[in-house]
Amino acid sequence: MAYLGAFIAWIAGIVVLIKLFQKEGMLKGILGFICMLYTFIWGWQNIKNEEMQLKNWMYAWTAAIVVGMILNVLASNSG
């Protein structure tokens, strides 16, 4: 079950990374690919840009990270 959060976070991260490539170009896109934390921060900085439509993806990405962490803690405590 914990893998579901990771999978959703991965999908949302890839979508935001594609939008980063489209908006900022190749160099920042490669930086975002190497360090997804940069992509995550960039997504939150640009969440109000309506034409990029990042709001739902960033909420999903953040929620998936939090839910994944919670499920991992619960799984480690139950075993």
Buried (B, 14 or more C-beta within 10 A) or exposed (E): EBEEBBEBBBBBBBBBBEBBBEBBEEEBBEBBBEEBEBBBEBBBEBBEEEEBEBBEBBEBBBBBBEBBEEBBEEEEEEE
